[in-house]
């Protein structure tokens, strides 16, 4: 068996190669920061730890010790324990004469025969699996697969660059994936009835796929029992939750500079309280599995509509979480949901139920229609948005939301001809703080403009987000 080792000079070349390919820095949101996966950005001790982990992993794969416990079990099970002594006993008996005559002298063997007999005694060489992968990335470092360092850095960061601990975590993750049959979990039909509990939807400002966990739907007793009623159902829930995580990982890009983690949003509105034993057990199990086997896969964990009782539950779960994991938590009261989400997600990617403009299966607006305009209304003032509609027979569609609302709002069509009458599309209305975003449309019979009026009578400024598009007759 030929051993392959990665030498330090090759590592230095790899650093130079990455430096050449490194794109210009993309300015990130100040709301949170992720560590770089470019080798040139690593500190000396971090780079040293990465090289050491590569070496340990290379050795473990080539020596078949990565799955040590499993290999030992296989060898023990297949070893012919009783046959070996019997064979030895027969060998001892062979030279003895059976009729009192002297035993025959063995003919001397030629050099070729010696080699042949020794090769027959030798154990067959173990087959080395050089194609072990994790999340689709080959793990053998000497293969120089793109993404290998990014995966290893996740385990190192989860263990504060302590190489031995990171290596043990990696080994345990690989063993768990074999036992849990995680590599084939995407092919399973799971969670048809509970797909509303958690799902992937959109991306944040940094391109992280967003996973929503909607605990409020579990208030439905029938769904709750179907999900957590028995141990078997809780285990099925865990498999479904791991499957969802694997689906999210499919959207990631394990390259230096690529998006390598998710944003999680946990909506606790109307969620079952801490008195529900089954959900406590399942949550603890899920948290444990995700933390132990998916290191550094969550950029931020945002909890919205947080009730007071949740802080007590979080205190119970806190001892099972690492400090690094806890540092990524953000807790948001109901009145601050939209404002907080806007720090991380563009308004057009925030679902309407959270104050954004994203609607399910939207047939009117798409990313290709362009961005959203933001307008600030000062305290005690009024702003108007005028959208020209010069062609007769044009349909205008618009979305509008005000952060925190508490304003007066109306919609009108003002004809270009001063002799025509203004048409009221939406009468003036006081919009409360819990109003959902407005979507409306108007088809004109004469040239003019649609005027949206926002009157802010409170003592603080308001942020308005709006977008619109026009469709003429040929668009239908």
PyMOL commands that set and color helices and strands:
alter all, ss='L'
color gray80, all
select helices_A, chain A and resi 8-21+39-41+44-62+68-78+81-94+111-121+141-143+148-158+163-180+182-187+215-219+221-228+231-249+277-293+308-318+323-326+334-344+347-349+352-354+367-369+473-475
alter helices_A, ss='H'
color red, helices_A
select strands_A, chain A and resi 133-134+137-138+198-203+209-214+262-267+298-304+329-331+373-377+382-389+395-402+407-415+423-431+438-443+448-455+462-471
alter strands_A, ss='S'
color yellow, strands_A
deselect
rebuild
show_as cartoon
